[in-house]
Amino acid sequence: MAFDFSGIRGNDTLKAELAGLVHSGQMPHALMFHGKTGSGKLRIALSTARMLLCANPSSGDLCGMCSPCKKTAKLSHPDLHFLFPIIGSEYTSDDYVAAWREVIIRHPEIDLQAWLEQGDFESKSKNLQGNLSTRNILNGMHKLSFKSYEGGNKVLVIWLPELMGKEGNRLLKLIEEPPENTYIILVTEQMGAILPTILSRTQLFKVDAYREEEVVDILAEGGIAPEQAQKIAPVVQGNVNEAFKIATSTEDSVDDIWTLPHWAQLAKNNDAGALVKMAAAFQGLNNHHRKQFVKQCSLLVHKAIQTKIHGKAETSYLKPEEIEFIRNFANALEVPQMYALISVFDKAIFYIERNVNASIVFMALTFQFEKYLRISAASTA
């Protein structure tokens, strides 16, 4: 995977701004990239780190030819340090950095769950919980106290600093008064979980999610058949990590078992027995498939919004019953109502990611969904 600005799709304005800051020597010493799960924020952060260590950066990108660039291409430069979530408070990122490099080079849009599943940890539980422990944070800070190995800049990349909690306060002095030629790059998916004292001391850079056509291209580069990539891209809303999970899953897709029209029909018929069975089946799915189903539901409502506003939406890859659902929803509901329903789906995904009881999440979601179905039914009666 490319870790240079020219090899990253999208975010052209941001990439140009970052390259200009490095080239002019005006890059702030503490910066934070934030964006949705599965976006290119870590890839952009690593490209920025590489450019800061490049011996001959241009106004637009790193040179790619110097000795530092050849080392950072493998994420193995002695002045490039990493701090990332691991399992076990007695370990540090250094204990797993070889595995992390291998995973990130192969898949830089990876999320926390996938990293914890692929990391070479000595102990794992069913519900993996990663952390950035005090020991890990102090070890990362300690490495920056030494002089640069190669006489240039030093860079510490902190992935998912939201997992530091209050321990993040330990970084404040380092961020406020970093050693000479030292840069701290934080990469987050949950800015709301980061201490305000840290946010106020870093320069923030927002990374936009990949566009649908960019997801298609990235999947194709990863060896996914174009027709499969075109079917997956609309579902994942720019989340490349989710796209690869769906494309490479060896399990039956939830699309073969779960559909929004089927769920809607059960809810409209008040078929309590079938809905309870569906909730139990939802409990039996893994988190990936639970989120895939909810995101597919959200996508169809997005399509209904597009139909309502523009008179049409791209539906060629959808099933006939899904196209009919979109048309009916667009005719029956107003745009604010549909956005409110999407917020309900987003909240369900939030709870799924935090391992809330899945059957309870599903039934609560069903009760909320029924409200909009009643509006739809009344409008078409």
Legacy VTK file of the C-alpha trace (Angstrom):
# vtk DataFile Version 3.0
C-alpha trace
ASCII
DATASET POLYDATA
POINTS 381 float
0.000 0.000 0.000
1.262 3.455 -0.889
2.239 5.829 1.899
2.786 8.920 -0.216
0.344 11.645 -1.146
0.341 10.816 -4.852
-0.739 7.245 -4.098
-3.724 8.185 -1.915
-7.124 8.755 -3.459
-9.194 11.801 -2.527
-8.557 14.612 -0.030
-6.515 16.514 -2.617
-6.803 19.893 -0.856
-5.691 18.408 2.463
-2.741 16.590 0.896
-1.560 19.764 -0.827
-1.830 21.706 2.434
0.168 19.111 4.362
2.890 18.855 1.723
3.186 22.644 1.659
3.552 22.815 5.443
6.325 20.211 5.461
8.165 21.749 2.514
8.046 25.245 4.015
9.085 24.063 7.474
5.832 25.321 9.010
4.326 22.002 10.056
2.986 22.218 13.650
4.693 19.872 16.085
1.452 18.295 17.236
-1.262 17.465 14.707
-4.363 15.326 14.771
-6.072 13.634 11.834
-9.717 12.778 12.407
-12.231 11.005 10.218
-14.631 8.113 9.967
-13.677 4.459 10.387
-12.241 3.046 7.178
-11.179 6.426 5.770
-7.643 7.223 4.629
-6.635 9.108 7.784
-3.916 6.684 8.907
-2.531 6.466 5.381
-2.384 10.277 5.191
-0.808 10.445 8.650
1.903 7.956 7.687
2.548 9.801 4.415
2.982 13.002 6.425
5.376 11.232 8.789
7.379 9.921 5.834
7.612 13.382 4.295
8.831 14.813 7.609
11.665 12.250 7.563
12.405 12.571 3.825
15.805 14.063 2.978
14.560 15.822 -0.172
10.834 16.618 0.062
9.297 18.592 -2.797
6.471 21.085 -2.500
4.000 18.307 -3.271
5.310 15.019 -1.851
8.238 13.064 -0.481
11.026 12.176 -2.903
10.662 8.395 -2.499
14.302 7.841 -3.471
16.428 8.860 -0.471
17.606 6.464 2.237
15.004 7.653 4.788
12.199 7.184 2.243
13.262 3.626 1.538
13.188 2.872 5.267
9.864 4.570 5.958
8.291 2.703 3.027
8.579 -0.332 5.306
7.640 1.759 8.382
10.988 0.782 9.874
12.949 4.071 10.102
14.655 4.318 13.552
13.214 7.820 14.077
9.651 6.781 13.212
7.896 5.545 16.354
4.410 4.126 16.917
1.950 4.003 19.761
-1.162 1.892 19.164
-3.719 -0.159 21.145
-2.694 -3.596 22.348
-4.081 -6.294 24.626
-2.557 -6.422 28.094
-1.345 -3.567 30.301
2.012 -5.247 30.917
3.089 -4.856 27.284
3.954 -1.913 25.044
3.560 -1.231 21.340
7.214 -2.183 20.872
6.325 -5.783 21.729
3.945 -5.947 18.727
5.393 -3.423 16.310
6.543 -6.048 13.792
3.020 -7.454 13.510
1.550 -3.936 13.367
3.841 -2.915 10.496
2.902 -6.027 8.549
-0.844 -5.519 9.067
-0.831 -1.765 8.348
1.270 -2.062 5.196
-1.222 -4.606 3.905
-4.349 -2.774 5.048
-3.870 0.827 6.313
-7.622 1.524 6.620
-7.983 -1.218 9.228
-10.186 -0.662 12.294
-9.463 -1.517 15.915
-11.386 -4.808 15.949
-9.636 -6.118 12.846
-6.219 -5.139 14.227
-6.876 -6.893 17.523
-7.969 -10.008 15.636
-4.868 -10.003 13.417
-2.280 -8.826 15.946
0.012 -11.522 17.291
-1.176 -11.191 20.898
-0.391 -13.803 23.524
-3.922 -13.736 24.926
-7.243 -12.939 23.268
-10.811 -12.985 24.496
-14.033 -13.390 22.534
-14.797 -9.681 22.822
-11.406 -8.138 22.178
-10.677 -4.903 24.048
-7.581 -2.930 23.149
-6.047 -0.208 25.279
-3.288 2.361 25.452
-2.017 1.711 28.959
0.085 3.994 31.134
3.118 1.772 30.541
2.608 1.969 26.784
2.193 5.764 26.784
5.266 6.336 28.959
7.327 4.070 26.720
6.326 6.073 23.644
7.197 9.349 25.358
10.525 7.968 26.556
11.649 7.180 23.007
11.251 10.820 22.026
13.603 11.922 24.798
16.600 10.541 22.899
18.441 12.317 20.119
17.524 11.511 16.555
19.294 8.382 15.304
19.902 9.882 11.875
20.258 13.530 12.867
16.948 14.748 11.453
13.356 14.803 12.652
11.699 12.364 15.032
8.062 11.368 14.593
5.652 9.581 16.941
2.401 8.350 15.363
-0.352 7.634 17.913
-3.195 5.559 16.480
-6.579 5.826 18.256
-5.563 8.151 21.115
-9.196 8.123 22.302
-8.306 4.863 24.071
-5.886 6.669 26.397
-8.668 8.199 28.480
-7.408 10.421 31.288
-3.938 8.916 30.911
-3.638 11.172 27.877
-2.833 14.008 30.268
0.650 12.543 30.453
1.227 13.772 26.909
0.391 17.405 27.621
3.877 18.623 28.479
5.357 16.714 25.538
2.823 18.269 23.173
3.297 21.772 24.595
7.097 21.647 24.749
8.326 18.922 22.374
12.036 18.255 21.980
13.658 19.925 19.005
12.667 18.531 15.582
10.022 16.291 17.150
6.526 15.762 15.730
3.554 14.011 17.302
0.846 12.810 14.919
-2.429 11.560 16.383
-5.024 9.643 14.356
-8.520 9.393 15.815
-12.027 8.197 14.976
-13.695 9.620 18.096
-12.683 13.191 18.808
-15.382 13.427 21.474
-13.534 10.830 23.558
-10.255 12.763 23.584
-9.413 15.125 26.427
-10.140 18.778 25.560
-6.710 19.692 26.891
-5.116 17.590 24.144
-7.465 18.764 21.396
-6.709 22.391 22.197
-2.981 21.808 21.806
-3.027 20.066 18.431
-3.653 21.281 14.908
-6.734 19.460 13.603
-6.998 18.070 10.074
-10.248 16.463 8.911
-9.927 13.515 6.511
-12.973 12.989 4.315
-14.324 9.497 3.717
-13.581 7.854 0.390
-16.091 8.501 -2.353
-17.969 5.536 -3.781
-15.889 5.382 -6.953
-12.683 5.522 -4.891
-13.814 2.523 -2.843
-14.439 0.633 -6.095
-10.911 1.415 -7.312
-9.278 0.465 -3.988
-11.148 -2.832 -3.905
-10.134 -3.557 -7.482
-6.493 -2.847 -6.601
-6.872 -5.322 -3.751
-7.891 -8.067 -6.164
-11.676 -7.817 -5.819
-13.634 -8.395 -9.042
-14.969 -5.087 -10.467
-18.596 -6.245 -10.483
-18.331 -7.288 -6.820
-16.613 -4.007 -5.927
-19.383 -2.016 -7.585
-21.995 -3.864 -5.552
-20.175 -3.430 -2.251
-19.094 0.217 -2.535
-22.564 1.801 -2.149
-23.209 -0.173 1.031
-20.138 0.830 3.070
-20.401 4.642 2.895
-16.685 5.174 2.271
-15.467 2.602 4.802
-12.753 0.671 2.950
-12.123 -1.644 5.888
-15.781 -2.700 5.915
-15.681 -3.123 2.140
-12.796 -5.589 2.311
-14.483 -7.488 5.148
-17.572 -7.995 3.018
-15.569 -8.865 -0.095
-13.392 -11.453 1.618
-15.935 -12.949 4.018
-16.143 -16.746 3.760
-19.453 -16.766 5.629
-22.838 -16.388 4.003
-23.627 -12.723 3.516
-26.354 -11.352 5.735
-27.943 -10.035 2.525
-28.951 -13.620 1.760
-30.851 -13.902 5.040
-31.744 -10.362 6.083
-33.454 -7.717 3.976
-35.045 -4.436 4.954
-38.300 -5.157 3.053
-38.702 -8.488 4.889
-38.064 -6.869 8.273
-40.442 -4.028 7.403
-43.186 -6.492 6.451
-42.908 -8.340 9.766
-43.018 -5.049 11.658
-46.017 -3.730 9.706
-47.884 -7.002 10.345
-47.050 -6.815 14.075
-45.738 -10.370 13.811
-44.297 -10.439 17.322
-43.274 -14.109 17.184
-41.297 -13.686 13.969
-39.667 -10.489 15.243
-38.580 -12.181 18.480
-37.047 -15.013 16.424
-35.346 -12.426 14.233
-33.924 -10.729 17.351
-32.541 -14.077 18.536
-30.982 -14.652 15.118
-29.503 -11.140 15.256
-27.902 -12.093 18.555
-26.304 -15.067 16.791
-24.611 -12.926 14.130
-21.143 -11.489 14.645
-20.726 -7.726 14.999
-19.553 -7.381 11.401
-22.732 -8.906 10.010
-24.958 -7.025 12.448
-23.483 -3.728 11.291
-23.641 -4.810 7.664
-27.406 -5.363 7.946
-28.063 -2.044 9.704
-25.861 -0.158 7.243
-27.697 -1.736 4.318
-30.978 -0.521 5.842
-29.516 2.960 6.242
-28.320 2.904 2.630
-31.816 2.167 1.328
-33.212 5.102 3.283
-30.438 7.286 1.825
-31.562 6.116 -1.608
-35.122 7.109 -0.722
-33.881 10.586 0.192
-32.085 10.883 -3.146
-35.245 9.762 -4.914
-37.323 12.297 -2.975
-34.974 15.184 -3.790
-33.738 14.350 -7.285
-36.449 12.052 -8.573
-34.085 9.109 -8.951
-31.227 7.179 -7.334
-28.749 4.551 -8.513
-30.527 1.246 -7.787
-29.402 -1.032 -10.623
-27.558 -3.356 -8.229
-30.494 -3.671 -5.791
-33.191 -6.336 -5.571
-36.679 -5.524 -6.946
-38.255 -5.531 -3.475
-35.598 -3.078 -2.259
-36.278 -0.741 -5.194
-39.998 -0.868 -4.404
-39.299 -0.091 -0.740
-37.232 2.953 -1.743
-39.996 4.223 -4.012
-42.695 3.772 -1.360
-40.620 5.428 1.366
-39.768 8.361 -0.892
-43.464 8.890 -1.660
-44.646 8.567 1.938
-42.064 10.310 4.142
-40.509 13.740 4.182
-36.742 14.217 4.035
-36.355 15.262 7.726
-38.239 12.124 8.789
-35.935 9.921 6.758
-32.832 11.623 8.167
-34.250 11.033 11.651
-34.565 7.326 10.832
-30.957 7.246 9.605
-29.929 8.692 12.977
-31.741 5.775 14.630
-29.701 3.335 12.513
-26.477 5.191 13.366
-27.250 4.910 17.076
-27.849 1.170 16.695
-24.432 0.771 15.083
-22.914 2.727 17.987
-24.426 0.250 20.462
-23.403 -2.759 18.363
-19.787 -1.594 18.330
-19.872 -1.356 22.105
-21.147 -4.911 22.477
-24.552 -4.003 23.926
-26.881 -7.034 23.995
-27.680 -7.521 20.312
-31.234 -8.828 20.696
-32.164 -5.815 22.835
-30.592 -3.476 20.270
-32.588 -5.155 17.499
-35.933 -4.973 19.311
-35.358 -1.323 20.290
-34.481 -0.594 16.678
-37.646 -2.376 15.530
-39.854 -0.261 17.821
-38.284 2.923 16.404
-38.567 1.651 12.838
-42.265 0.839 13.305
-43.017 4.504 13.960
-41.839 5.458 10.476
-43.556 2.465 8.915
-46.860 3.635 10.399
-46.331 7.064 8.846
-45.591 5.391 5.524
-48.644 3.144 5.757
-50.933 6.071 6.628
-49.652 8.066 3.662
-50.280 5.260 1.188
-53.610 4.091 2.620
LINES 1 382
381 0 1 2 3 4 5 6 7 8 9 10 11 12 13 14 15 16 17 18 19 20 21 22 23 24 25 26 27 28 29 30 31 32 33 34 35 36 37 38 39 40 41 42 43 44 45 46 47 48 49 50 51 52 53 54 55 56 57 58 59 60 61 62 63 64 65 66 67 68 69 70 71 72 73 74 75 76 77 78 79 80 81 82 83 84 85 86 87 88 89 90 91 92 93 94 95 96 97 98 99 100 101 102 103 104 105 106 107 108 109 110 111 112 113 114 115 116 117 118 119 120 121 122 123 124 125 126 127 128 129 130 131 132 133 134 135 136 137 138 139 140 141 142 143 144 145 146 147 148 149 150 151 152 153 154 155 156 157 158 159 160 161 162 163 164 165 166 167 168 169 170 171 172 173 174 175 176 177 178 179 180 181 182 183 184 185 186 187 188 189 190 191 192 193 194 195 196 197 198 199 200 201 202 203 204 205 206 207 208 209 210 211 212 213 214 215 216 217 218 219 220 221 222 223 224 225 226 227 228 229 230 231 232 233 234 235 236 237 238 239 240 241 242 243 244 245 246 247 248 249 250 251 252 253 254 255 256 257 258 259 260 261 262 263 264 265 266 267 268 269 270 271 272 273 274 275 276 277 278 279 280 281 282 283 284 285 286 287 288 289 290 291 292 293 294 295 296 297 298 299 300 301 302 303 304 305 306 307 308 309 310 311 312 313 314 315 316 317 318 319 320 321 322 323 324 325 326 327 328 329 330 331 332 333 334 335 336 337 338 339 340 341 342 343 344 345 346 347 348 349 350 351 352 353 354 355 356 357 358 359 360 361 362 363 364 365 366 367 368 369 370 371 372 373 374 375 376 377 378 379 380
